[in-house]
Amino acid sequence: MARSDWDDTEVTLRALLADVLGLSPKRIAGFTEQTELFGALPEVDSLAVASLLTGIEERFAVLIEDNDVEAEDFATFGTLLAFVRRKVLQ
């Protein structure tokens, strides 16, 4: 994956998070790899996770199987970004 694609993945994921969670793009832009998501942000509940998975499939043109997803993938922004990058590289 080229560096520009790598960066585009992060930009697209941030936009998706803003759309699904209803958070401002400015707030999402402040997320670091250590920013906790599931269990830390009230906006990230099980319904949001399902919407995020659907959005990831649509925006990145990937298929996510049930057994592809672990709870840890939604622990932080960094783990979610790593999950998306793994799926895009498959």
MOCOR-V719209 format. One record per run of one state. SS is the DSSP state (@ for helix, = for strand, . for the rest). FROM is the first residue (numbers start at 1). LEN is the number of residues. If there is no record, write none. Layout:
ss;from;len
SS;FROM;LEN
SS;FROM;LEN
//
This chain:
ss;from;len
.;1;2
@;3;19
.;22;3
@;25;5
.;30;6
=;36;1
.;37;9
@;46;15
.;61;5
@;66;3
.;69;2
@;71;4
.;75;1
=;76;1
@;77;13
.;90;1
//
